[in-house]
Amino acid sequence: AVVSTQSTGAETLINVAIVEKVHYTEIDWKAYMSEVEGFINGTYDYNELKGGTGPLVYPAGFVYFFSGLYYITDKGQNIRLAQYIFAFFYAVFYALVVSVMAKSKAVPPFILLFFTFASYRIHSIFALRLFNDPVAMIFL
């Protein structure tokens, strides 16, 4: 439990450092915001909901969740805030994974340190690119 708490704390600090020091990479965030803006403005036909990367292909749960983010982040303009929200999602996701691993006792606790310092891709997906996948992973 101590190692999992410490590694979750370390991950949180790493994510804060990433948000503060590494430049955000725009890939889909603007498209997501365009898609949900159409929904917020009253368009409910999926054939009409589009973003910079094409038509909306995600289910209604995505639309509702990202609509909330749209409002919280000043219509998607406050990307730094969105990054911190996604960093929080990462901390929750990481804590859940660590909890499952600790309960299984199949993995020695020191292995968590490797996850903490060797997970460039997952930090990138959550905190730098704001993909929709992290939201779905938390609800699994």
DOROLO-691611 format. One record per residue: residue number from 1; residue in three letters; y, x, z of N, C-alpha, C in turn. Coordinates in Angstrom, 2 decimals. Atoms other than C-alpha are relative to their C-alpha. Example, Ala and Ser with C-alpha at 12.3 -4.5 7.8 and 13.67 -1.06 7.14 Angstrom:
% residues 2
> num	residuo	nY	nX	nZ	caY	caX	caZ	cY	cX	cZ
> 1	ALA	-1.19	0.89	0.00	-4.50	12.30	7.80	1.20	0.90	0.00 $
> 2	SER	-1.19	-0.82	-0.06	-1.06	13.67	7.14	1.09	-0.77	0.73 $
//
This chain:
% residues 140
> num	residuo	nY	nX	nZ	caY	caX	caZ	cY	cX	cZ
> 1	ALA	-1.19	0.83	0.00	0.00	0.00	0.00	1.25	0.87	0.00 $
> 2	VAL	-1.16	-0.89	-0.08	2.36	2.86	0.81	0.29	0.62	-1.36 $
> 3	VAL	-0.20	-0.62	1.32	1.79	4.57	-2.53	0.52	-1.02	-1.00 $
> 4	SER	-0.46	1.01	0.96	2.24	1.32	-4.45	1.45	-0.39	0.27 $
> 5	THR	-1.40	0.29	-0.32	5.49	0.55	-2.60	0.90	1.14	-0.45 $
> 6	GLN	-0.80	-1.15	0.40	6.77	4.06	-3.20	0.09	0.12	-1.51 $
> 7	SER	-0.05	-0.12	1.45	5.80	4.06	-6.85	0.83	-1.12	-0.62 $
> 8	THR	-0.84	1.10	0.49	7.44	0.65	-7.37	1.47	0.34	0.23 $
> 9	GLY	-1.37	-0.44	-0.27	10.59	2.01	-5.72	0.45	1.07	-0.97 $
> 10	ALA	-0.33	-1.06	0.96	10.46	5.10	-7.94	0.24	-0.60	-1.38 $
> 11	GLU	-0.19	0.65	1.30	10.07	2.89	-11.01	1.34	-0.71	-0.07 $
> 12	THR	-1.29	0.69	-0.03	13.08	0.85	-9.98	1.14	0.99	-0.21 $
> 13	LEU	-1.04	-1.03	0.16	15.20	3.99	-9.65	0.00	0.59	-1.41 $
> 14	ILE	0.10	-0.52	1.36	13.91	5.30	-12.98	0.64	-0.98	-0.98 $
> 15	ASN	-0.59	1.00	0.90	14.88	2.04	-14.68	1.52	-0.06	0.12 $
> 16	VAL	-1.45	-0.03	-0.16	18.37	2.14	-13.19	0.57	1.21	-0.74 $
> 17	ALA	-0.46	-1.20	0.70	18.75	5.70	-14.48	-0.07	-0.18	-1.51 $
> 18	ILE	0.14	0.24	1.44	17.49	4.65	-17.91	1.14	-0.88	-0.50 $
> 19	VAL	-1.07	0.92	0.42	19.95	1.75	-18.12	1.35	0.71	0.01 $
> 20	GLU	-1.28	-0.68	-0.13	22.81	3.98	-16.99	0.17	1.18	-0.97 $
> 21	LYS	-0.12	-1.27	0.73	22.03	7.12	-19.02	-0.46	-0.02	-1.46 $
> 22	VAL	0.57	0.01	1.36	20.10	6.18	-22.17	0.65	-1.13	-0.79 $
> 23	HIS	-0.66	0.99	0.85	21.79	4.35	-25.02	-0.95	-1.14	-0.36 $
> 24	TYR	0.72	1.21	0.40	20.65	0.80	-25.68	-0.33	0.07	-1.49 $
> 25	THR	0.43	0.02	1.40	18.73	0.35	-28.94	-0.10	-1.46	-0.45 $
> 26	GLU	0.03	1.38	0.50	19.47	-2.90	-30.78	-1.13	-0.15	-1.00 $
> 27	ILE	1.05	0.34	0.95	16.40	-4.32	-32.44	-0.05	-1.52	-0.18 $
> 28	ASP	0.17	1.45	0.11	15.94	-8.02	-31.65	0.94	-0.83	0.86 $
> 29	TRP	-0.81	0.78	-0.94	18.38	-9.03	-28.89	1.00	-0.91	-0.72 $
> 30	LYS	-0.99	0.81	0.71	21.11	-10.22	-31.28	-0.66	-1.15	-0.76 $
> 31	ALA	0.74	1.06	0.70	18.55	-12.16	-33.30	-0.43	-1.08	0.98 $
> 32	TYR	0.39	0.98	-1.01	17.21	-13.81	-30.13	1.19	-0.86	0.39 $
> 33	MET	-1.18	0.74	-0.42	20.73	-14.77	-29.11	0.48	-0.95	-1.09 $
> 34	SER	-0.37	0.89	1.11	21.49	-16.21	-32.57	-0.94	-1.20	-0.05 $
> 35	GLU	0.98	1.09	0.05	18.29	-18.25	-32.47	0.25	-1.01	1.11 $
> 36	VAL	-0.21	0.96	-1.10	18.96	-19.74	-29.04	1.40	-0.63	-0.07 $
> 37	GLU	-1.33	0.60	0.17	22.64	-20.28	-29.87	-0.10	-1.23	-0.90 $
> 38	GLY	0.21	1.16	0.86	21.52	-22.59	-32.66	-0.58	-1.17	0.79 $
> 39	PHE	0.61	1.03	-0.85	19.36	-24.50	-30.17	1.05	-0.58	0.96 $
> 40	ILE	-1.02	0.45	-0.95	22.19	-24.65	-27.62	1.05	-0.87	-0.69 $
> 41	ASN	-0.99	0.77	0.76	24.52	-25.99	-30.33	-0.56	-1.29	-0.59 $
> 42	GLY	0.55	1.30	0.40	22.13	-28.88	-30.99	-0.99	0.01	-1.14 $
> 43	THR	0.99	-0.05	1.07	19.78	-27.66	-33.70	-1.39	0.08	0.64 $
> 44	TYR	1.33	0.04	-0.60	16.24	-28.63	-32.69	-1.12	0.15	-1.04 $
> 45	ASP	0.97	-0.18	1.08	14.51	-28.24	-36.05	-0.27	1.50	-0.15 $
> 46	TYR	0.35	-1.42	0.09	12.65	-24.93	-36.05	0.29	0.59	-1.37 $
> 47	ASN	-0.29	-0.49	1.36	13.18	-24.66	-39.81	1.45	0.45	-0.13 $
> 48	GLU	-1.43	-0.33	0.07	16.91	-24.37	-39.14	0.41	1.11	0.96 $
> 49	LEU	-0.35	-1.02	-1.00	16.83	-21.90	-36.23	-0.35	1.38	-0.55 $
> 50	LYS	0.18	-1.31	0.60	17.35	-18.40	-37.55	0.83	1.04	0.74 $
> 51	GLY	-0.75	-1.12	-0.56	18.52	-14.99	-36.38	0.08	1.09	-1.04 $
> 52	GLY	-0.17	-1.11	0.92	19.25	-11.64	-37.95	-1.29	0.56	-0.56 $
> 53	THR	1.29	-0.51	0.48	15.54	-10.89	-38.35	-0.83	-1.07	-0.69 $
> 54	GLY	0.71	1.07	0.69	14.60	-14.21	-39.93	-0.10	-1.25	0.85 $
> 55	PRO	0.12	1.27	-0.71	13.45	-17.62	-38.71	-0.59	0.19	1.40 $
> 56	LEU	0.56	0.02	-1.34	12.59	-18.40	-35.10	-1.50	-0.27	-0.09 $
> 57	VAL	1.45	0.16	0.05	8.84	-17.97	-34.66	-0.62	-0.11	1.39 $
> 58	TYR	0.50	0.04	-1.37	8.55	-18.13	-30.87	-0.04	-1.42	0.52 $
> 59	PRO	0.13	1.36	-0.53	7.53	-21.19	-28.83	1.21	-0.44	0.83 $
> 60	ALA	-1.13	0.59	-0.73	9.86	-23.47	-26.90	0.27	0.72	1.31 $
> 61	GLY	-0.22	-0.73	-1.24	9.32	-21.51	-23.67	0.94	1.18	-0.21 $
> 62	PHE	-0.90	-1.10	0.36	11.00	-18.55	-25.35	1.43	-0.52	-0.13 $
> 63	VAL	-1.33	0.57	0.24	13.91	-20.73	-26.43	0.67	-0.36	1.32 $
> 64	TYR	-0.58	0.40	-1.29	14.42	-22.14	-22.94	0.35	1.22	0.85 $
> 65	PHE	-0.22	-1.18	-0.83	14.08	-18.80	-21.18	1.17	0.83	-0.51 $
> 66	PHE	-1.08	-0.80	0.56	16.34	-16.90	-23.55	1.32	-0.78	-0.06 $
> 67	SER	-1.24	0.78	-0.12	18.84	-19.77	-23.46	0.64	0.28	1.36 $
> 68	GLY	-0.52	-0.38	-1.32	19.18	-19.01	-19.75	0.64	1.37	-0.03 $
> 69	LEU	-0.56	-1.35	0.13	19.71	-15.35	-20.56	1.29	-0.01	-0.82 $
> 70	TYR	-1.20	0.15	0.82	22.26	-16.38	-23.18	1.21	-0.33	0.88 $
> 71	TYR	-1.10	0.40	-0.88	24.38	-18.06	-20.52	0.31	1.08	1.03 $
> 72	ILE	-0.19	-1.00	-1.05	23.85	-15.40	-17.84	0.71	1.24	-0.54 $
> 73	THR	-0.55	-1.23	0.59	24.85	-12.59	-20.22	1.22	-0.26	-0.89 $
> 74	ASP	-1.22	0.31	0.76	28.02	-14.21	-21.57	-0.28	-0.11	-1.50 $
> 75	LYS	0.40	0.27	1.39	26.46	-15.52	-24.77	-0.66	1.22	-0.65 $
> 76	GLY	0.72	-1.16	0.52	24.37	-12.37	-25.12	0.84	1.25	-0.16 $
> 77	GLN	-0.91	-1.14	0.20	27.39	-10.05	-25.11	-0.14	1.08	1.08 $
> 78	ASN	0.12	-0.96	-1.09	26.75	-8.40	-21.73	-1.40	0.62	-0.01 $
> 79	ILE	1.31	-0.62	0.19	23.86	-6.23	-22.82	-0.42	0.81	1.22 $
> 80	ARG	0.33	-0.77	-1.21	24.06	-4.01	-19.73	-0.63	-0.90	1.05 $
> 81	LEU	0.58	0.95	-0.96	23.43	-7.04	-17.52	-1.40	-0.41	-0.44 $
> 82	ALA	1.32	0.34	0.52	20.53	-8.04	-19.77	-0.99	1.13	0.29 $
> 83	GLN	0.88	-1.14	-0.28	19.10	-4.53	-19.37	-0.40	0.02	1.47 $
> 84	TYR	0.34	0.03	-1.43	19.28	-4.83	-15.58	-0.96	-1.16	0.31 $
> 85	ILE	0.92	1.12	-0.19	17.58	-8.22	-15.74	-1.40	0.41	-0.46 $
> 86	PHE	1.29	-0.44	0.51	14.81	-6.72	-17.86	-0.59	1.12	0.86 $
> 87	ALA	0.49	-1.02	-0.94	14.57	-3.75	-15.49	-0.60	-0.67	1.22 $
> 88	PHE	0.56	0.78	-1.11	14.01	-6.29	-12.72	-1.36	-0.57	-0.41 $
> 89	PHE	1.29	0.51	0.50	11.28	-7.92	-14.85	-1.05	1.11	0.03 $
> 90	TYR	0.93	-1.13	0.00	9.73	-4.49	-15.21	-0.49	0.30	1.41 $
> 91	ALA	0.39	-0.27	-1.38	9.75	-3.93	-11.45	-1.00	-1.05	0.49 $
> 92	VAL	0.93	1.07	-0.37	8.05	-7.31	-10.92	-1.34	0.22	-0.69 $
> 93	PHE	1.23	-0.25	0.77	5.51	-6.58	-13.67	-0.76	1.19	0.58 $
> 94	TYR	0.62	-1.20	-0.54	4.83	-3.10	-12.28	-0.62	-0.29	1.37 $
> 95	ALA	0.53	0.33	-1.33	4.41	-4.43	-8.73	-1.26	-0.85	-0.09 $
> 96	LEU	1.20	0.83	0.19	1.93	-7.04	-9.96	-1.19	0.84	-0.45 $
> 97	VAL	1.07	-0.85	0.51	-0.11	-4.47	-11.88	-0.52	0.92	1.10 $
> 98	VAL	0.38	-0.90	-1.08	-0.10	-2.04	-8.96	-0.77	-0.75	1.07 $
> 99	SER	0.69	0.81	-0.99	-1.15	-4.81	-6.59	-1.44	-0.29	-0.43 $
> 100	VAL	1.35	0.26	0.52	-4.12	-5.73	-8.78	-0.84	1.28	0.06 $
> 101	MET	0.74	-1.27	-0.01	-5.11	-2.08	-9.11	-0.38	0.40	1.43 $
> 102	ALA	0.26	-0.37	-1.39	-4.85	-1.49	-5.36	-1.11	-0.88	0.59 $
> 103	LYS	1.03	0.91	-0.52	-6.95	-4.56	-4.57	-1.36	0.28	-0.60 $
> 104	SER	1.27	-0.27	0.66	-9.61	-3.54	-7.05	-0.67	1.26	0.55 $
> 105	LYS	0.47	-1.29	-0.53	-9.96	-0.10	-5.44	-0.78	0.81	-1.03 $
> 106	ALA	0.68	-0.71	1.09	-11.20	1.09	-8.82	0.77	1.24	-0.44 $
> 107	VAL	-0.87	-1.09	0.43	-8.30	3.48	-9.29	0.58	0.67	1.24 $
> 108	PRO	-0.60	-0.69	-1.15	-7.23	6.16	-6.79	1.52	-0.16	0.00 $
> 109	PRO	-1.44	0.23	-0.09	-3.65	5.64	-5.52	0.86	1.04	-0.73 $
> 110	PHE	-0.84	-1.02	0.64	-2.36	8.96	-6.92	0.15	-0.23	-1.50 $
> 111	ILE	-0.10	0.31	1.44	-3.01	7.66	-10.44	1.29	-0.78	-0.29 $
> 112	LEU	-1.23	0.77	0.19	-0.01	5.36	-9.95	1.18	0.91	-0.35 $
> 113	LEU	-1.07	-0.95	0.31	2.21	8.42	-10.10	0.03	0.33	-1.49 $
> 114	PHE	0.04	-0.24	1.44	1.03	9.04	-13.65	0.64	-1.16	-0.76 $
> 115	PHE	-0.63	1.16	0.62	2.04	5.50	-14.57	1.51	0.08	0.10 $
> 116	THR	-1.43	-0.05	-0.25	5.44	6.04	-13.05	0.71	0.99	-0.92 $
> 117	PHE	-0.71	-1.05	0.74	6.28	9.22	-14.91	-0.46	0.18	-1.44 $
> 118	ALA	0.53	-0.18	1.35	4.31	8.81	-18.13	0.08	-1.28	-0.82 $
> 119	SER	-0.03	1.29	0.68	5.30	5.34	-19.27	1.28	-0.18	-0.83 $
> 120	TYR	-1.20	0.05	0.84	8.07	6.06	-21.78	0.04	-1.30	-0.82 $
> 121	ARG	0.05	1.16	0.89	6.96	3.27	-24.12	0.32	-1.30	0.73 $
> 122	ILE	-0.23	1.25	-0.72	6.92	0.55	-21.51	1.43	-0.09	0.54 $
> 123	HIS	-1.42	0.02	-0.39	10.34	1.58	-20.17	0.86	-0.39	-1.20 $
> 124	SER	-0.74	0.28	1.22	11.59	1.43	-23.73	-0.07	-1.49	-0.35 $
> 125	ILE	0.18	1.41	0.34	10.18	-2.06	-24.33	0.78	-0.89	0.95 $
> 126	PHE	-0.69	0.84	-0.98	11.61	-3.47	-21.12	1.51	0.25	0.04 $
> 127	ALA	-1.40	-0.26	-0.34	14.93	-1.74	-20.45	0.89	0.41	-1.16 $
> 128	LEU	-0.85	-0.49	1.08	16.11	-0.29	-23.75	0.07	-0.92	-1.21 $
> 129	ARG	0.03	0.79	1.23	15.13	-2.77	-26.42	-0.02	-1.50	0.24 $
> 130	LEU	-0.08	1.42	-0.39	15.01	-6.10	-24.54	-0.89	-0.90	-0.85 $
> 131	PHE	0.94	0.81	0.76	11.95	-7.38	-26.40	-0.41	-1.23	0.82 $
> 132	ASN	0.44	1.22	-0.69	10.59	-10.83	-25.56	-1.37	0.18	0.68 $
> 133	ASP	1.35	-0.19	-0.54	7.11	-9.46	-24.71	-0.03	0.14	1.52 $
> 134	PRO	0.05	-0.15	-1.45	7.95	-8.45	-21.12	0.06	-1.33	0.75 $
> 135	VAL	-0.10	1.30	-0.64	8.85	-12.03	-20.25	-1.36	-0.68	-0.01 $
> 136	ALA	1.33	0.60	0.10	5.49	-13.26	-21.49	-1.00	0.69	0.91 $
> 137	MET	0.95	-0.75	-0.82	3.64	-10.51	-19.62	0.08	-0.38	1.47 $
> 138	ILE	-0.14	0.36	-1.41	5.05	-11.55	-16.25	-0.73	-1.31	0.29 $
> 139	PHE	0.62	1.31	-0.23	3.70	-15.08	-16.69	-1.49	-0.02	-0.29 $
> 140	LEU	1.45	-0.04	0.23	0.21	-13.94	-17.64	-0.67	-0.13	1.29 $
//
